Amino acid sequence: MAEAVSELQAGRQRQKLRSEVVHGWYQFVLAYPDHLIADLLMRLGVGRGALVLDPFCGTGTTLVECKKLGIDSIGIDANPASVVASQVKTDWDLDPELVEELSRHLVAKVAPLSQALLIGDMPLFSNRSDLASLRAHILAQSPEGQYVVQSGMISRHWIDETPFLISVALLTEIKELRVDVRYTLLLKLALVSCIVESIANVRFGPEIYVVKGSGNHDVLRAFTAKVSTIADDLRTVSAMPEVGRNWVLEGDSRQCDVLLREAGFEQVDCVITSPPYPTEKDYTRNTRLELVYLGFVHDRESLRRIKGRMVRSHSKGIYKEDSDGKLVADLPYIKALADELRRKTAGKKYGFAKLYPRIIEEYFGGMYRHLLSLSQVLRPGGKAAYVVGEQCTYLQTFTPTGTILAQLAERPEVGFRVSDVMVWRIRQGTTGSGNAIKEEIVVIEKK
Ligand SMILES: C[S@@+](CC[C@H](N)C(=O)[O-])C[C@H]1O[C@@H](n2cnc3c(N)ncnc32)[C@H](O)[C@@H]1O
């Protein structure tokens, strides 16, 4: 199979398929680099005919790379915005001419309003001649826009008001299109992609933060450019002779066996993934604009439901009723870590520090459940590669995430053996500890 992949790669080079093709439709700072996937597929001896699973698929990097190489794949993610991104990025059977035609139609519809807002002159809206009534008119048609305001994103400067109003008007027009929903999803993704890349004032480093006044106000120009890139990429990929098939499922990979069976899959051949780590990263905060613009978050409860499906990895996404930690709290390597954190946080007054030992337990408990569930659907002899980083996030407490995941996987009831641990990146600790922190690829094999 490995040979098959190198042939495919050679073929890919012949076609001069730029690596960023499709990946750039929507990107996320916590994604892993696309070249890693082809390398891993080759190392794991996976080629055409295999079914690859990414149980934490994020922006769909694994799926897109598999598709380019003619390999079938399934992605699962608990975040519906990531599911949309992965779905759109693997749907290459769309007509690029129609995509561009729809984009021109949308831009023509929103242009008068955009111009009026941008120049502060509203001749075309003489019956709603002040900004307040124009704003009210746009917002009245957009529950997504109303929630952006209500949730405080405007007052906290996540996005300036003018580009916000233009983007919301564009979103309303996209929703009104009477076309196949796959086209609407693509256009919505193009819009949210522009919003987080350049229109909003948010930056990622890797956490989300605001740089006031840094956003690009010319929403229509950014949207046109994004759609045109997507259409060009669709032309490129439609010339590829054989691409893999894809399925994307929304759900909790702590029960990936249930999700896969419900979708009609009994077994997968291989896993390539980067799961969450216990690093205080809140995937619903880093993708909040996407979640709101795509209509998935419209109140606290809808946000809470999405957070509830996530492996616990930060102190603002942990709940009283959580109980995954109990499954692993007595294992010596997890107990030692949690006890060290209990000692360090004993005298701390601030509330979140008290949660650190629990996050460690809940995180590894969640990943333990995921591994148990995976062992039900990965074929015997099948390999799973986890790209994970060591951490010093919590009070500089060294957390060897990859080593602990490997130990959990090797427990008799879970049923894997560790076949390889590779270091693929070393970075300096960001916590002031100065420690070199390894990012590893832990490869486990189903017995
Ligand atoms: C490190 S990111 C994956 C990034 C991905 N490799 C990429 O290239 O974009 C981890 C992902 O796990 C997802 N996630 C967290 N908990 C999950 C769960 N219980 N089930 C499925 N996905 C989950 C998050 O939404 C996030 O997209």
The ligand as a Tripos MOL2 file, in Angstrom:
@<TRIPOS>MOLECULE
LIG
   27    29     1     0     0
SMALL
NO_CHARGES

@<TRIPOS>ATOM
      1 C1         -6.7010   20.0720   17.4200 C.3       1 LIG1
      2 S1         -8.2810   20.2720   16.7080 S.3       1 LIG1
      3 C2         -8.1770   19.3300   15.2390 C.3       1 LIG1
      4 C3         -7.5920   20.1330   14.1190 C.3       1 LIG1
      5 C4         -7.5770   19.3690   12.7990 C.3       1 LIG1
      6 N1         -6.5360   18.3650   12.7800 N.3       1 LIG1
      7 C5         -7.3600   20.3320   11.6380 C.2       1 LIG1
      8 O1         -6.4190   20.1460   10.8650 O.co2     1 LIG1
      9 O2         -8.1370   21.2970   11.5340 O.co2     1 LIG1
     10 C6         -9.2950   19.2680   17.7200 C.3       1 LIG1
     11 C7        -10.7520   19.1700   17.2670 C.3       1 LIG1
     12 O3        -11.4140   18.2620   18.1410 O.3       1 LIG1
     13 C8        -12.7740   18.6590   18.2310 C.3       1 LIG1
     14 N2        -13.3640   17.9930   19.3980 N.ar      1 LIG1
     15 C9        -13.2080   18.2520   20.7160 C.ar      1 LIG1
     16 N3        -13.8750   17.3490   21.4530 N.ar      1 LIG1
     17 C10       -14.4590   16.4800   20.5960 C.ar      1 LIG1
     18 C11       -15.2590   15.3130   20.7530 C.ar      1 LIG1
     19 N4        -15.6110   14.8610   21.9570 N.pl3     1 LIG1
     20 N5        -15.6570   14.6490   19.6450 N.ar      1 LIG1
     21 C12       -15.3170   15.0920   18.4050 C.ar      1 LIG1
     22 N6        -14.5840   16.2120   18.2030 N.ar      1 LIG1
     23 C13       -14.1510   16.8850   19.2750 C.ar      1 LIG1
     24 C14       -12.6990   20.1790   18.2880 C.3       1 LIG1
     25 O4        -13.9200   20.7520   17.8920 O.3       1 LIG1
     26 C15       -11.5540   20.4640   17.2950 C.3       1 LIG1
     27 O5        -12.0700   20.7040   16.0140 O.3       1 LIG1
@<TRIPOS>BOND
     1     1     2 1
     2     2     3 1
     3     2    10 1
     4     3     4 1
     5     4     5 1
     6     5     6 1
     7     5     7 1
     8     7     8 2
     9     7     9 1
    10    10    11 1
    11    11    12 1
    12    11    26 1
    13    12    13 1
    14    13    14 1
    15    13    24 1
    16    14    15 ar
    17    14    23 ar
    18    15    16 ar
    19    16    17 ar
    20    17    18 ar
    21    17    23 ar
    22    18    19 1
    23    18    20 ar
    24    20    21 ar
    25    21    22 ar
    26    22    23 ar
    27    24    25 1
    28    24    26 1
    29    26    27 1
@<TRIPOS>SUBSTRUCTURE
     1 LIG1         1 GROUP 0 **** ****
